[in-house]
Amino acid sequence: MAHIRIYQLYMSQLIYFCGSMLGGRQDAELYARLIEKLRKYGTVLTDHVGDTTMTTEMMAQLEYGNEKSIHDMDMRLLEKCTVVVAEVTQPSLGVGYEIGLAVAAKKRILCLFRPESRNS
């Protein structure tokens, strides 16, 4: 019985996935694969991070055209989540900011880094 409760606990997670948006679009396919795997454990609130159809130009337009609404939406989702999963291989001030807020809010955080990258 305890195993079922533990499984149900992890299946009900609200997951905030973050990865570099402007500097990491070459990783969008990886983000999409990670998000798909994370769906086994709950609801991914930020699946747009893995949207492979989003180009760098589209992201820049969104980022600079409407940054307050993007920030406000991200903050609401970060507040709502039960766990944060961050792909941190690609340096990103935004991801660092989100991790800092998650630490301050005492969220559970998992940071993923690819050691074979040149960003170590």
Secondary structure, 3 states (H helix, E strand, C coil): CHHHHHHHHHHCEEEEEECCCCCCHHHHHHHHHHHHHHCCCEEECCHHHHCCCCCHHHHHHHHHHCHHHHHHHHHHHHHHCCEEEEECCCCCHHHHHHHHHHHHCCCEEEEECCCCCCCC
